[in-house]
Amino acid sequence: MDELVFARVLHVLGVVLWIGGVAMVTTVLLPTLARMPSAIEAMAFFEQFRRRFAAQARISTLFVGVTGFYMVYVLDAWQRFTQWQYWWMHTMVFIWLLFSFMLFVMEPRGRRQQAQAPAQTNISADTFAIIQRKHLKLLLLSLLTIAGAVAGSHGWLISGN
């Protein structure tokens, strides 16, 4: 059972790095960039930051996915995916799939397209507001899932009756 504890520790650390980073980007970085005098310089900074954060987030989500799968396998908890009381397990997988798709497919594709296209000049503070709203939705869904996972894994389940 020591391997299970180790997997859980890695899983939680991965979630902390990944979703904590999303929280920092959403609540600190994007509002700061939206207030910068030059939206073009702000976007250039954001692109540099995003590239570095994406690398950390890829590693974190990889750890989260591998350890999550391992824990479900070792605990033989597959039946939980058929019970609505474990809704948070479904949302964990959904969020993991969503972020993994964004990090491993969409972000590299966007970087390739950006390298091939000339620099954008129609960037405004509204651009950051749109990005922030999207990040905020993902963050709120992630935090709700974390809260549900902590409560549910400690026995606070919605009655199945």
N, C-alpha and C positions, 0 to 999 in steps of 0.2 A: 504493500500500500504506500510505501515511501515514494514510488514513482508517481502515484496519483497526486500526492501532496505537492511534489515538485512541479508536475504539470499544471496544477491549479495556481501555484505561485507564478509560474511563467505566464499563464493565461491572464491573471490579474495585472501583472506588471505590463504586459503588452497592451491591455485595454487602457491602463493609466497613461502610458506614453502616447498612444494613438488618439484616444478621445480627449485627453488633456491637451494635446496639441491642437486638436480641432477647436476646443474651447478657447485657447489662447489666440488662435488666428481669428476666431469669430468675435470675441469680446474685446481684444486689445489691438491686434494688428490692423484689421480692416477698418475700424473706426478712425484709427490714427492716419492711415493712408488716405481715407476719404477727406481728411482735413488738410492735406498737403496742398501747397499752392499750385504745384504742377502735377496734373493727373498723369501725364506721360511719364514723369520721373517716378511717381508713386507706383504705376503699373510695372515699370522696369524693376523697381525694388521688390514688388510683390512676386514677379516671375522668378527672381533670384532666390527669394525666400522659399517660394513654393517648391522649387526644384530640390532644395536641401531638405525641406520638410517631407516631401514625397518619398525620398529615400528612407528616412526614419519610419515613416508611416507604412511603407511597404514591408519593411522588416517586422515591425510591430504587428501588422495584420497577418503576416505569415505565421508568426508565433501564435497569435490568437487562434487562427484557423487550425493549425496542426494540433495545438494543445486542446482546443475545444473538441475536435474530432476524437482525439485520443481519450479524453475523459468520457465522452458518450460511449465509446467502444468498450472501455474497461468497466464502466458502470453498467453496461448493457442497458442504456437509458433510451433506446430507440423508441420505445412505446410512448414516451413523453410527447413525441411529435404528433401523436394521434389524440392527445388530451388537451382540451382548450385551457385547462388550469395552468398549463405550462406555456402560455402564450409568449412569455419572454424568451423561451428557447427559439421559437419561430422568429421573433423579431431580432434576436442575436444573429441568427443565420442570415436573415434578410439584410440587416445592416452590414454584416461582414461581406456578403456578396456584392452589395451596392458599392461599398468603399473599395473592395478589391477590383471591381470592374472599373471604377474611376481611376484608381491608382495604377493598375497594370495595363489598362486598355486606353481609356480616354486621355489621361495625362500625357503618356508618351506620344499619342497621336496628335494632341494639341501642340506639343513641343515641336514635332516634325513639321506640322503645318505652319507654325510660327517661324521656323527657320527658313522655310521656303517663301513665305510672304513678306512683303515690306512691313516695316513697323506701322502699327496702327496710330492714327492721329485723331480719331474720333472718341478718345477716352475722356470720360468726365467723372465727376464725383458720383454721379448716378450709377456708373459702372460698378463702383465699390458697394453702393447700397444694394444693388441687385445681387452681387456676389455674397454680400453679408446676409441678406435674407435667405438665400439658399443654404448657406452654412448654418444659419440659426435654426432652420427647420431640421437639418440633419443632426445638429447638436441636441436639440430638444428631444427628438426621437431616440437618440443614443442615450441621453440621460434617463429618459423614461424606462428604456430597456434595462439599463444598469440598475436602476431602483427596483424594477420588477425582478431582476435576476437575484439581487441580494436578498430581497424579501422572500422570494420563492425558494431559493436554495437554503433558507433558514426556516422553512416550514410554513410561511405565511402564504397559503394557497387559497385561491377562490374556490368555494365549495363546488363539488362536481354534481350536486343534486339538481 
